[in-house]
């Protein structure tokens, strides 16, 4: 049995370790974790950059990877508390965006300003218990290579976005997005797609 499994089986030890890593009722790790532990645990590729004002709620017991030449812009929030956050190469996370794992972002992905991508959901089913005290669930989000996510878009838990897809600004994405398509609206729907036969972009419903 691994040391992680042993810790998870002992609630007292697990709580003590959690307290050492994160202040009570906080999401951001203690400074010593960010300064001493995380740089040795998490992978950052050559030329990658996290701006100084970004809030990195990154813990050592889950993955955070930032590929080479990728950037996390100012005022972003990255949180891997309930799931890994993997960002590929030559990708950019725009100003003020929020990423809550489990989230995997491919290579050459452009994420504009104030985008929310969250693999986390709060439970609400028990009506005699405050929502904040109910268990959370997590479903992985996958954003494939070469995608463009417009400003103020929201990507919900469990969604997969195919290669070279475009999510229009302000869209709420609740279902999978096909590769080589453009989606818009709330909930987001396909408004355009690339037709391989005629090698051009076609408006949805025009054929």
Backbone as ProteinMPNN parsed JSONL, in Angstrom:
{"seq_chain_A": "XXXXXXXXXXXXXXXXXXXXXXXXXXXXXXXXXXXXXXXXXXXXXXXXXXXXXXXXXXXXXXXXXXXXXXXXXXXXXXXXXXXXXXXXXXXXXXXXXXXXXXXXXXXXXXXXXXXXXXXXXXXXXXXXXXXXXXXXXXXXXXXXXXXXXXXXXXXXXXXXXXXXXXXXXXXXXXXXXXXXXXXXXXXXXXXXXXXXXXXXXXXXXXX", "coords_chain_A": {"N_chain_A": [[0.854, -1.198, 0.0], [0.557, 2.22, -0.864], [2.036, 5.312, 0.392], [0.326, 7.442, 0.042], [-2.195, 6.195, -0.081], [-2.296, 5.174, 2.512], [-2.384, 7.551, 3.984], [-4.828, 8.608, 3.085], [-6.582, 6.842, 4.252], [-6.538, 7.431, 6.894], [-8.164, 9.687, 8.615], [-7.439, 11.622, 10.487], [-4.659, 12.026, 10.173], [-4.696, 12.784, 7.481], [-6.169, 15.178, 7.648], [-4.383, 16.722, 9.183], [-2.138, 16.92, 7.486], [-3.336, 18.253, 5.373], [-3.887, 20.674, 6.654], [-1.279, 21.603, 7.027], [-0.589, 22.149, 4.408], [-2.54, 23.922, 3.369], [-4.117, 26.856, 4.537], [-6.856, 26.907, 6.866], [-10.136, 26.862, 5.482], [-9.349, 28.069, 3.122], [-8.264, 28.368, -0.333], [-5.858, 28.793, -1.533], [-2.503, 27.622, -1.413], [-0.174, 27.383, 1.38], [2.547, 29.727, 1.739], [5.082, 28.511, 1.912], [4.687, 26.121, 0.585], [4.192, 26.945, -2.056], [6.649, 28.187, -2.612], [8.711, 26.376, -1.977], [7.997, 23.638, -2.378], [6.273, 23.261, -4.701], [7.789, 24.183, -7.054], [9.526, 22.036, -7.454], [7.895, 19.907, -7.903], [5.992, 20.37, -9.926], [5.725, 20.688, -13.518], [7.291, 22.927, -15.705], [7.686, 24.143, -18.906], [10.401, 25.101, -21.13], [10.81, 28.564, -21.576], [8.219, 29.125, -20.813], [5.734, 31.057, -18.993], [4.431, 32.498, -16.052], [2.511, 35.126, -15.1], [3.135, 37.652, -12.616], [0.943, 38.546, -11.135], [-0.927, 36.563, -11.33], [-3.046, 34.208, -9.752], [-2.103, 31.384, -8.24], [-3.449, 28.681, -7.247], [-2.228, 26.108, -6.494], [-1.556, 22.83, -5.696], [0.644, 20.293, -4.318], [-0.157, 17.608, -4.476], [-1.618, 17.061, -6.728], [-1.45, 17.217, -10.34], [0.189, 19.892, -12.05], [0.967, 21.254, -15.083], [2.807, 23.174, -17.373], [3.337, 23.842, -20.618], [6.139, 24.339, -22.921], [6.902, 27.69, -23.851], [4.381, 28.624, -23.238], [1.861, 30.752, -21.714], [0.536, 32.129, -18.727], [-1.573, 34.622, -18.155], [-1.848, 37.933, -16.577], [-3.708, 38.222, -13.53], [-5.076, 35.839, -13.7], [-6.617, 32.801, -12.435], [-5.576, 29.718, -11.35], [-6.423, 26.488, -10.461], [-5.831, 23.452, -8.962], [-7.005, 21.856, -7.079], [-9.046, 19.881, -6.982], [-8.553, 18.437, -9.228], [-6.246, 17.579, -11.875], [-4.38, 20.07, -13.7], [-3.447, 20.596, -16.878], [-1.543, 22.174, -19.249], [-0.72, 22.667, -22.564], [1.843, 23.177, -25.101], [2.931, 26.387, -26.353], [0.587, 27.786, -25.785], [-1.904, 30.129, -24.594], [-3.228, 31.639, -21.753], [-5.675, 33.857, -21.215], [-5.987, 37.244, -19.855], [-7.28, 37.461, -16.609], [-8.666, 35.038, -16.637], [-10.148, 31.929, -15.454], [-9.247, 28.771, -14.363], [-10.216, 25.685, -13.317], [-9.371, 22.575, -12.263], [-10.494, 19.142, -12.96], [-8.673, 19.783, -15.863], [-7.549, 19.676, -19.185], [-5.551, 21.204, -21.524], [-4.653, 21.669, -24.844], [-2.012, 22.038, -27.329], [-0.971, 25.17, -28.781], [-3.258, 26.679, -28.147], [-5.586, 29.299, -27.833], [-6.811, 31.216, -25.324], [-9.036, 33.621, -24.474], [-9.822, 36.732, -22.73], [-11.048, 36.647, -19.372], [-12.303, 34.138, -19.302], [-14.001, 31.256, -18.1], [-13.232, 28.089, -17.053], [-14.208, 25.216, -15.795], [-13.917, 22.194, -14.162], [-15.265, 21.454, -11.94], [-18.104, 20.855, -9.862], [-20.622, 21.837, -7.541], [-22.43, 19.969, -5.096], [-25.983, 19.881, -4.568], [-28.204, 18.523, -3.899], [-29.168, 17.619, -1.388], [-31.549, 18.996, 0.567], [-31.566, 19.821, 3.171], [-29.1, 20.644, 3.868], [-26.541, 23.059, 3.666], [-25.381, 24.218, 0.472], [-22.65, 24.71, 0.258], [-21.575, 22.901, 2.028], [-21.929, 20.435, 0.972], [-20.874, 17.468, -0.849], [-18.46, 17.815, -3.497], [-18.346, 17.353, -7.063], [-16.391, 16.173, -9.849], [-15.641, 16.471, -13.265], [-13.694, 15.73, -16.081], [-12.411, 18.246, -18.282], [-11.598, 18.677, -21.661], [-9.666, 20.409, -23.92], [-8.801, 20.522, -27.13], [-5.939, 20.66, -29.431], [-5.068, 23.825, -30.953], [-7.37, 25.344, -30.552], [-9.643, 28.167, -30.157], [-10.835, 30.134, -27.685], [-13.262, 32.389, -27.009], [-13.602, 35.683, -25.428], [-14.991, 35.909, -22.14], [-16.337, 33.497, -22.246], [-17.797, 30.416, -21.006], [-16.873, 27.253, -19.967], [-18.186, 24.219, -19.182], [-18.172, 21.497, -16.737], [-16.971, 18.306, -17.802], [-16.999, 18.663, -20.556], [-15.806, 18.252, -23.915], [-13.729, 19.723, -26.289], [-13.17, 19.826, -29.649], [-10.364, 19.589, -31.976], [-9.042, 22.63, -33.332], [-11.344, 24.091, -33.022], [-13.695, 26.806, -32.514], [-14.875, 28.855, -29.971], [-17.297, 31.15, -29.566], [-17.25, 34.526, -28.251], [-18.599, 35.033, -25.028], [-20.092, 32.713, -24.941], [-21.811, 29.844, -23.534], [-20.747, 26.796, -22.848], [-22.003, 23.677, -22.787], [-22.084, 21.189, -23.854], [-20.275, 18.72, -25.812], [-17.96, 19.918, -28.296], [-17.616, 19.739, -31.746], [-14.656, 18.965, -33.685], [-13.064, 21.432, -35.756], [-15.149, 23.349, -35.914], [-17.466, 26.095, -35.286], [-18.881, 27.448, -32.429], [-21.599, 29.09, -30.739], [-23.484, 31.103, -28.39], [-26.007, 30.563, -25.745], [-27.469, 27.86, -24.486], [-24.316, 26.911, -26.039], [-24.234, 26.396, -29.565], [-23.54, 24.744, -32.702], [-22.613, 26.916, -35.241], [-21.203, 27.125, -37.512], [-19.131, 25.152, -39.665], [-16.274, 23.276, -40.822], [-16.133, 22.067, -44.04], [-14.817, 19.269, -45.331], [-14.985, 18.189, -47.896], [-15.576, 20.281, -49.738], [-13.705, 21.995, -48.901], [-14.04, 24.375, -47.343], [-15.479, 26.817, -45.04], [-18.674, 26.359, -43.745], [-21.94, 27.619, -43.142], [-23.957, 26.434, -40.508], [-26.754, 24.379, -41.199], [-27.142, 25.349, -43.743], [-26.878, 23.653, -45.877]], "CA_chain_A": [[0.0, 0.0, 0.0], [1.37, 3.429, -0.983], [1.902, 6.265, 1.497], [-0.875, 8.244, -0.224], [-3.346, 5.389, 0.327], [-2.287, 5.126, 3.976], [-2.836, 8.862, 4.472], [-6.25, 8.759, 2.782], [-7.356, 5.974, 5.132], [-6.483, 7.969, 8.253], [-8.731, 11.033, 8.499], [-6.708, 12.564, 11.352], [-3.399, 12.349, 9.487], [-5.051, 13.515, 6.264], [-6.53, 16.534, 8.049], [-3.173, 17.413, 9.639], [-1.342, 17.238, 6.298], [-4.089, 19.286, 4.656], [-3.667, 21.926, 7.384], [0.087, 22.058, 6.749], [-0.504, 22.619, 3.022], [-3.495, 24.99, 3.071], [-4.802, 27.421, 5.704], [-8.252, 26.491, 6.98], [-11.129, 27.609, 4.702], [-8.695, 28.77, 2.019], [-7.928, 27.538, -1.494], [-4.455, 29.03, -1.894], [-1.579, 26.917, -0.508], [0.727, 28.213, 2.188], [3.677, 30.271, 0.967], [6.215, 27.577, 1.846], [4.365, 25.129, -0.444], [4.406, 27.594, -3.359], [8.045, 28.561, -2.832], [9.68, 25.289, -1.76], [7.557, 22.321, -2.867], [5.715, 23.257, -6.061], [8.762, 24.255, -8.157], [10.162, 20.731, -7.663], [6.882, 18.899, -8.211], [5.246, 20.67, -11.143], [6.566, 20.836, -14.704], [7.155, 24.126, -16.529], [8.547, 24.021, -20.061], [11.305, 26.209, -21.455], [10.187, 29.76, -22.116], [6.862, 29.34, -20.298], [5.718, 32.194, -18.069], [3.25, 32.801, -15.248], [2.627, 36.522, -14.682], [3.263, 37.757, -11.159], [-0.346, 38.787, -10.48], [-1.783, 35.377, -11.428], [-3.249, 33.481, -8.485], [-1.83, 29.971, -8.496], [-3.914, 27.806, -6.171], [-1.651, 24.862, -6.977], [-1.127, 21.962, -4.607], [1.6, 19.299, -4.819], [-0.667, 16.24, -4.6], [-2.196, 16.897, -8.052], [-0.548, 17.716, -11.374], [0.104, 21.133, -12.822], [2.009, 21.291, -16.1], [2.736, 24.291, -18.307], [4.253, 23.5, -21.692], [7.105, 25.344, -23.342], [6.452, 28.914, -24.505], [3.0, 28.946, -22.876], [1.768, 31.887, -20.798], [-0.623, 32.399, -17.895], [-1.563, 36.079, -18.093], [-2.151, 38.618, -15.32], [-4.983, 38.108, -12.816], [-5.69, 34.517, -13.86], [-6.652, 31.885, -11.302], [-5.405, 28.318, -11.719], [-6.685, 25.708, -9.255], [-5.795, 22.001, -9.188], [-7.377, 21.234, -5.812], [-9.855, 18.665, -7.16], [-8.184, 17.758, -10.467], [-5.03, 18.053, -12.538], [-4.448, 21.107, -14.737], [-2.37, 20.37, -17.84], [-1.573, 23.149, -20.339], [0.277, 22.252, -23.538], [2.885, 24.092, -25.586], [2.565, 27.548, -27.163], [-0.786, 28.164, -25.474], [-1.992, 31.366, -23.81], [-4.404, 31.79, -20.904], [-5.853, 35.302, -21.248], [-6.089, 38.035, -18.632], [-8.446, 37.296, -15.75], [-9.365, 33.764, -16.829], [-10.162, 31.017, -14.312], [-9.203, 27.357, -14.742], [-10.339, 24.81, -12.153], [-9.246, 21.226, -12.766], [-9.556, 18.594, -13.943], [-8.702, 20.423, -17.178], [-6.399, 19.483, -20.058], [-5.552, 22.142, -22.645], [-3.654, 21.198, -25.786], [-0.986, 22.939, -27.855], [-1.392, 26.271, -29.655], [-4.62, 27.07, -27.78], [-5.76, 30.686, -27.428], [-7.928, 31.469, -24.425], [-9.123, 35.074, -24.367], [-9.928, 37.322, -21.398], [-12.18, 36.395, -18.469], [-12.916, 32.847, -19.607], [-14.083, 30.349, -16.957], [-13.187, 26.678, -17.437], [-14.261, 24.559, -14.491], [-14.312, 20.794, -14.074], [-15.834, 21.267, -10.599], [-19.498, 21.19, -9.584], [-21.055, 21.666, -6.152], [-23.66, 19.238, -4.866], [-27.085, 20.692, -4.045], [-29.382, 17.67, -3.829], [-29.681, 17.515, -0.009], [-32.146, 20.312, 0.836], [-31.378, 20.164, 4.578], [-27.677, 20.91, 4.064], [-26.076, 24.146, 2.792], [-24.664, 23.75, -0.709], [-21.218, 24.776, 0.511], [-21.151, 21.773, 2.855], [-22.201, 19.186, 0.268], [-19.718, 16.993, -1.61], [-18.281, 18.312, -4.857], [-18.049, 16.36, -8.102], [-15.467, 16.686, -10.857], [-15.614, 15.793, -14.555], [-12.593, 16.346, -16.823], [-12.599, 19.06, -19.486], [-10.503, 18.552, -22.618], [-9.635, 21.364, -25.026], [-7.798, 19.967, -28.035], [-4.985, 21.588, -30.025], [-5.383, 24.89, -31.912], [-8.68, 25.955, -30.311], [-9.729, 29.571, -29.769], [-11.957, 30.33, -26.768], [-13.477, 33.828, -26.96], [-13.707, 36.354, -24.133], [-16.174, 35.729, -21.287], [-16.964, 32.189, -22.432], [-17.8, 29.495, -19.863], [-16.798, 25.842, -20.354], [-18.654, 23.499, -17.999], [-17.536, 20.215, -16.429], [-17.219, 17.155, -18.651], [-17.046, 19.03, -21.975], [-14.634, 18.077, -24.764], [-13.735, 20.634, -27.436], [-12.319, 19.209, -30.653], [-9.245, 20.333, -32.556], [-9.237, 23.792, -34.204], [-12.694, 24.626, -32.845], [-13.8, 28.177, -32.028], [-15.992, 29.157, -29.086], [-17.518, 32.592, -29.668], [-17.249, 35.284, -27.004], [-19.823, 35.013, -24.245], [-20.82, 31.447, -25.069], [-21.854, 28.908, -22.415], [-20.579, 25.495, -23.498], [-22.472, 22.615, -21.896], [-21.969, 19.918, -24.557], [-19.052, 18.583, -26.601], [-17.853, 20.732, -29.504], [-16.885, 18.988, -32.769], [-13.459, 19.565, -34.277], [-13.242, 22.279, -36.947], [-16.471, 23.976, -35.904], [-17.623, 27.321, -34.516], [-20.094, 27.415, -31.623], [-21.95, 30.368, -30.115], [-24.768, 31.172, -27.719], [-26.25, 29.992, -24.423], [-26.236, 27.048, -24.566], [-23.61, 27.041, -27.311], [-24.6, 25.497, -30.651], [-22.694, 24.887, -33.889], [-23.127, 27.869, -36.224], [-20.37, 27.009, -38.71], [-18.218, 24.016, -39.607], [-15.411, 23.152, -42.002], [-16.494, 20.963, -44.909], [-13.606, 18.732, -45.95], [-15.204, 17.912, -49.32], [-15.416, 21.515, -50.531], [-12.585, 22.713, -48.304], [-14.437, 25.725, -46.952], [-16.32, 26.904, -43.857], [-20.081, 26.375, -44.133], [-22.884, 27.933, -42.067], [-24.778, 25.29, -40.11], [-28.108, 24.42, -41.703], [-27.234, 25.967, -45.079], [-26.838, 22.633, -46.92]], "C_chain_A": [[0.892, 1.25, 0.0], [1.13, 4.343, 0.208], [0.675, 7.141, 1.313], [-2.125, 7.492, 0.211], [-3.441, 5.297, 1.849], [-2.814, 6.426, 4.57], [-4.334, 9.017, 4.264], [-7.13, 7.917, 3.697], [-7.4, 6.484, 6.571], [-6.93, 9.43, 8.22], [-7.975, 12.059, 9.335], [-5.399, 12.991, 10.704], [-3.666, 13.163, 8.232], [-5.399, 14.967, 6.573], [-5.323, 17.349, 8.479], [-2.307, 17.831, 8.454], [-2.016, 18.334, 5.489], [-3.884, 20.648, 5.313], [-2.272, 22.483, 7.124], [0.208, 22.672, 5.346], [-1.342, 23.863, 2.77], [-4.075, 25.542, 4.369], [-6.287, 27.029, 5.705], [-9.183, 27.439, 6.224], [-10.513, 28.465, 3.598], [-8.448, 27.795, 0.873], [-6.461, 27.662, -1.869], [-3.531, 28.322, -0.908], [-0.741, 27.891, 0.311], [1.952, 28.614, 1.359], [4.811, 29.269, 0.84], [5.963, 26.486, 0.809], [4.641, 25.704, -1.825], [5.879, 27.82, -3.649], [8.994, 27.363, -2.836], [9.281, 23.997, -2.459], [7.173, 22.355, -4.343], [6.748, 23.343, -7.177], [9.453, 22.915, -8.452], [9.174, 19.676, -8.141], [6.264, 19.12, -9.59], [6.184, 21.014, -12.296], [6.245, 22.133, -15.443], [8.173, 24.043, -17.659], [9.398, 25.259, -20.296], [10.533, 27.366, -22.061], [8.764, 30.0, -21.658], [6.906, 30.427, -19.22], [4.374, 32.295, -17.362], [3.415, 34.213, -14.729], [2.489, 36.643, -13.166], [1.929, 37.961, -10.452], [-1.304, 37.616, -10.602], [-1.878, 34.697, -10.069], [-3.142, 31.99, -8.766], [-2.205, 29.151, -7.269], [-3.53, 26.368, -6.534], [-1.112, 24.064, -5.79], [-0.255, 20.828, -5.141], [1.032, 17.912, -5.037], [-1.466, 16.023, -5.882], [-1.292, 17.585, -9.067], [-0.867, 19.153, -11.789], [1.274, 21.126, -13.784], [1.746, 22.458, -17.041], [3.796, 24.06, -19.371], [5.141, 24.654, -22.119], [6.427, 26.479, -24.113], [4.972, 29.22, -24.254], [2.977, 30.009, -21.783], [0.46, 31.859, -20.028], [-0.595, 33.896, -17.603], [-1.935, 36.61, -16.714], [-3.571, 38.331, -14.84], [-5.735, 36.809, -13.102], [-5.729, 33.788, -12.52], [-6.545, 30.469, -11.844], [-5.523, 27.488, -10.446], [-6.709, 24.222, -9.602], [-6.232, 21.225, -7.945], [-8.173, 19.952, -5.962], [-9.509, 17.922, -8.448], [-6.983, 18.394, -11.125], [-5.344, 19.175, -13.531], [-3.215, 20.951, -15.62], [-2.552, 21.354, -18.987], [-0.421, 22.825, -21.281], [1.24, 23.359, -23.943], [2.29, 25.222, -26.433], [1.094, 27.937, -26.983], [-0.783, 29.382, -24.564], [-3.313, 31.402, -23.067], [-4.587, 33.289, -20.674], [-6.103, 35.938, -19.895], [-7.398, 37.739, -17.898], [-9.209, 36.002, -15.919], [-9.199, 32.859, -15.611], [-10.182, 29.585, -14.84], [-9.187, 26.525, -13.471], [-10.364, 23.381, -12.665], [-10.369, 20.305, -12.314], [-9.752, 19.188, -15.336], [-7.41, 20.089, -17.911], [-6.559, 20.381, -21.272], [-4.388, 21.766, -23.55], [-2.634, 22.253, -26.177], [-1.608, 24.013, -28.744], [-2.852, 26.662, -29.4], [-4.615, 28.53, -27.333], [-6.998, 30.802, -26.559], [-7.938, 32.959, -24.133], [-9.344, 35.501, -22.917], [-11.195, 36.863, -20.679], [-12.986, 35.156, -18.86], [-12.925, 32.001, -18.328], [-14.176, 28.919, -17.481], [-13.112, 25.877, -16.147], [-14.762, 23.128, -14.602], [-15.008, 20.459, -12.771], [-17.305, 21.644, -10.575], [-19.784, 20.968, -8.11], [-22.327, 20.83, -6.1], [-24.717, 20.144, -4.257], [-28.3, 19.837, -3.672], [-29.991, 17.569, -2.427], [-30.221, 18.875, 0.426], [-31.987, 20.738, 2.295], [-29.92, 20.48, 4.905], [-27.247, 22.041, 3.143], [-25.24, 23.612, 1.638], [-23.16, 23.724, -0.473], [-20.68, 23.634, 1.344], [-21.381, 20.432, 2.175], [-20.995, 18.774, -0.573], [-19.674, 17.604, -3.006], [-18.056, 17.128, -5.804], [-17.125, 17.008, -9.124], [-15.543, 15.818, -12.108], [-14.581, 16.488, -15.43], [-13.056, 17.123, -18.051], [-11.368, 18.87, -20.361], [-10.681, 19.58, -23.723], [-8.479, 20.967, -25.919], [-6.928, 21.078, -28.641], [-5.674, 22.635, -30.91], [-6.745, 25.541, -31.707], [-8.543, 27.434, -29.945], [-10.999, 29.734, -28.941], [-12.122, 31.833, -26.569], [-13.707, 34.36, -25.557], [-15.046, 36.071, -23.46], [-16.934, 34.428, -21.552], [-16.878, 31.376, -21.145], [-17.826, 28.077, -20.412], [-17.129, 25.02, -19.115], [-18.036, 22.103, -17.905], [-17.947, 19.127, -17.417], [-17.194, 17.422, -20.138], [-15.718, 18.713, -22.66], [-14.783, 18.977, -25.989], [-12.707, 20.131, -28.435], [-11.302, 20.161, -31.251], [-9.721, 21.479, -33.448], [-10.668, 24.33, -34.144], [-12.617, 26.039, -32.276], [-15.045, 28.299, -31.162], [-16.157, 30.672, -29.075], [-17.572, 33.246, -28.293], [-18.619, 35.211, -26.331], [-20.608, 33.723, -24.286], [-20.758, 30.632, -23.774], [-21.851, 27.504, -23.015], [-20.916, 24.395, -22.503], [-22.379, 21.24, -22.532], [-20.693, 19.916, -25.397], [-19.13, 19.413, -27.885], [-17.056, 19.949, -30.545], [-15.626, 19.727, -33.226], [-13.843, 20.392, -35.494], [-14.667, 22.828, -37.038], [-16.41, 25.272, -35.105], [-18.934, 27.215, -33.76], [-20.316, 28.777, -30.982], [-23.268, 30.226, -29.384], [-24.799, 30.537, -26.354], [-27.56, 29.198, -24.474], [-25.626, 27.119, -25.958], [-24.058, 25.969, -28.303], [-23.691, 25.754, -31.843], [-23.351, 25.859, -34.856], [-22.345, 27.792, -37.54], [-19.47, 25.798, -38.55], [-17.408, 23.961, -40.897], [-15.782, 21.894, -42.769], [-15.254, 20.481, -45.65], [-13.771, 18.545, -47.46], [-14.991, 19.153, -50.184], [-14.322, 22.423, -49.989], [-12.915, 24.183, -48.023], [-15.319, 25.668, -45.713], [-17.753, 27.148, -44.289], [-20.941, 26.759, -42.926], [-23.743, 26.711, -41.76], [-26.204, 25.454, -40.628], [-28.265, 24.988, -43.088], [-27.243, 24.933, -46.196], [-28.174, 21.925, -47.071]], "O_chain_A": [[1.856, 1.333, 0.761], [0.156, 4.182, 0.943], [0.044, 7.545, 2.29], [-3.023, 8.084, 0.81], [-4.537, 5.338, 2.41], [-3.586, 6.417, 5.529], [-5.04, 9.498, 5.151], [-8.301, 8.241, 3.897], [-8.21, 6.019, 7.373], [-6.157, 10.309, 7.838], [-7.874, 13.225, 8.952], [-5.067, 14.176, 10.686], [-2.949, 14.122, 7.947], [-4.983, 15.878, 5.858], [-5.24, 18.539, 8.175], [-1.801, 18.953, 8.412], [-1.353, 19.237, 4.978], [-3.725, 21.657, 4.625], [-2.099, 23.696, 7.013], [0.998, 23.589, 5.124], [-0.917, 24.761, 2.045], [-4.488, 24.762, 5.227], [-6.885, 26.844, 4.645], [-9.044, 28.659, 6.308], [-11.093, 29.471, 3.189], [-8.423, 26.578, 1.061], [-5.885, 26.745, -2.454], [-3.742, 28.405, 0.302], [-0.618, 29.068, -0.028], [2.332, 27.929, 0.41], [5.44, 29.175, -0.214], [6.909, 25.974, 0.212], [5.247, 25.044, -2.669], [6.322, 27.666, -4.787], [9.961, 27.332, -3.599], [10.122, 23.332, -3.064], [7.686, 21.572, -5.142], [6.607, 22.637, -8.176], [9.912, 22.688, -9.572], [9.573, 18.665, -8.718], [6.04, 18.165, -10.333], [7.274, 21.551, -12.098], [5.09, 22.409, -15.767], [9.371, 23.892, -17.417], [9.144, 26.324, -19.732], [9.704, 27.174, -22.951], [8.148, 30.983, -22.069], [7.947, 30.688, -18.617], [3.318, 32.193, -17.986], [4.361, 34.488, -13.99], [1.814, 35.839, -12.522], [1.789, 37.589, -9.286], [-2.396, 37.661, -10.034], [-0.897, 34.625, -9.33], [-3.989, 31.411, -9.447], [-1.39, 28.949, -6.368], [-4.383, 25.534, -6.837], [-0.319, 24.564, -4.992], [-0.399, 20.439, -6.3], [1.66, 17.099, -5.715], [-1.949, 14.915, -6.116], [-0.471, 18.43, -8.709], [-2.026, 19.561, -11.866], [2.428, 21.008, -13.372], [0.611, 22.699, -17.453], [4.994, 24.077, -19.086], [4.923, 25.801, -21.729], [5.514, 26.26, -24.909], [4.375, 30.002, -24.994], [3.935, 30.156, -21.024], [-0.6, 31.599, -20.598], [0.289, 34.383, -16.898], [-2.287, 35.852, -15.81], [-4.504, 38.214, -15.635], [-6.917, 36.699, -12.775], [-4.981, 34.111, -11.596], [-7.334, 30.065, -12.699], [-4.819, 27.739, -9.468], [-7.506, 23.784, -10.431], [-5.864, 20.062, -7.78], [-8.008, 19.027, -5.167], [-10.105, 16.885, -8.736], [-6.724, 19.586, -10.963], [-6.424, 19.221, -14.12], [-2.086, 21.147, -15.171], [-3.601, 21.368, -19.63], [0.726, 22.719, -20.848], [1.424, 24.343, -23.226], [1.292, 25.041, -27.13], [0.441, 28.369, -27.934], [0.19, 29.646, -23.857], [-4.379, 31.222, -23.655], [-3.76, 33.923, -20.019], [-6.395, 35.253, -18.915], [-8.478, 37.764, -18.489], [-10.312, 35.876, -15.388], [-8.248, 32.996, -14.841], [-11.027, 29.229, -15.661], [-8.274, 26.635, -12.652], [-11.265, 23.003, -13.415], [-11.114, 20.639, -11.393], [-10.836, 19.112, -15.914], [-6.319, 20.198, -17.352], [-7.574, 20.329, -21.965], [-3.268, 21.568, -23.08], [-2.417, 23.229, -25.459], [-2.64, 23.79, -29.378], [-3.592, 26.943, -30.342], [-3.756, 28.95, -26.557], [-8.109, 30.517, -27.008], [-6.966, 33.501, -23.608], [-9.087, 34.733, -21.99], [-12.257, 36.711, -21.283], [-14.212, 35.145, -18.754], [-11.963, 32.028, -17.561], [-15.076, 28.582, -18.25], [-12.077, 25.858, -15.481], [-15.872, 22.874, -15.068], [-15.312, 19.293, -12.519], [-17.711, 22.631, -11.188], [-19.262, 20.036, -7.499], [-23.2, 20.964, -6.958], [-24.392, 21.07, -3.514], [-29.304, 20.358, -3.187], [-31.209, 17.445, -2.296], [-29.447, 19.809, 0.633], [-32.244, 21.895, 2.627], [-29.547, 20.573, 6.075], [-27.55, 22.002, 1.951], [-24.478, 22.66, 1.807], [-22.471, 22.822, -0.948], [-19.471, 23.406, 1.377], [-21.059, 19.391, 2.748], [-20.189, 19.618, -0.966], [-20.709, 17.874, -3.616], [-17.633, 16.05, -5.386], [-17.079, 18.231, -9.25], [-15.514, 14.59, -12.028], [-14.583, 17.716, -15.518], [-13.971, 16.706, -18.761], [-10.238, 18.896, -19.874], [-11.718, 19.62, -24.384], [-7.317, 21.06, -25.524], [-7.149, 22.264, -28.398], [-6.708, 22.374, -31.524], [-7.232, 26.227, -32.605], [-7.493, 27.89, -29.493], [-12.104, 29.503, -29.432], [-11.232, 32.487, -26.025], [-13.97, 33.603, -24.622], [-16.087, 36.001, -24.112], [-18.075, 34.288, -21.112], [-16.009, 31.608, -20.304], [-18.688, 27.731, -21.22], [-16.43, 25.111, -18.106], [-17.454, 21.6, -18.866], [-19.108, 19.035, -17.816], [-17.355, 16.488, -20.923], [-14.648, 18.879, -22.075], [-15.827, 18.991, -26.642], [-11.522, 20.02, -28.12], [-11.37, 21.375, -31.059], [-10.67, 21.33, -34.218], [-11.147, 24.949, -35.095], [-11.631, 26.425, -31.648], [-16.136, 27.896, -31.566], [-15.267, 31.395, -28.628], [-17.899, 32.6, -27.298], [-19.657, 35.314, -26.986], [-21.696, 33.649, -23.715], [-19.789, 30.714, -23.019], [-22.836, 27.078, -23.618], [-20.216, 24.2, -21.509], [-22.568, 20.229, -21.855], [-20.107, 20.965, -25.661], [-20.196, 19.588, -28.475], [-15.933, 19.531, -30.264], [-15.549, 20.954, -33.16], [-14.822, 20.094, -36.178], [-15.303, 22.78, -38.091], [-15.463, 25.526, -34.361], [-19.977, 26.932, -34.35], [-19.371, 29.521, -30.716], [-24.075, 29.352, -29.7], [-23.79, 30.04, -25.853], [-28.639, 29.788, -24.503], [-26.329, 27.358, -26.94], [-24.237, 24.804, -27.947], [-23.135, 26.843, -31.986], [-24.501, 25.667, -35.252], [-22.779, 28.332, -38.557], [-19.084, 25.45, -37.434], [-17.8, 24.519, -41.922], [-15.751, 20.79, -42.224], [-14.707, 21.192, -46.492], [-12.815, 18.719, -48.217], [-14.324, 19.1, -51.218], [-14.046, 23.485, -50.548], [-12.181, 25.093, -48.406], [-15.846, 24.611, -45.367], [-18.023, 28.034, -45.1], [-20.701, 26.284, -41.816], [-24.203, 26.031, -42.678], [-26.794, 26.528, -40.513], [-29.386, 25.109, -43.582], [-27.572, 25.26, -47.336], [-28.309, 21.035, -47.911]]}, "name": "protein", "num_of_chains": 1, "seq": "XXXXXXXXXXXXXXXXXXXXXXXXXXXXXXXXXXXXXXXXXXXXXXXXXXXXXXXXXXXXXXXXXXXXXXXXXXXXXXXXXXXXXXXXXXXXXXXXXXXXXXXXXXXXXXXXXXXXXXXXXXXXXXXXXXXXXXXXXXXXXXXXXXXXXXXXXXXXXXXXXXXXXXXXXXXXXXXXXXXXXXXXXXXXXXXXXXXXXXXXXXXXXXX"}
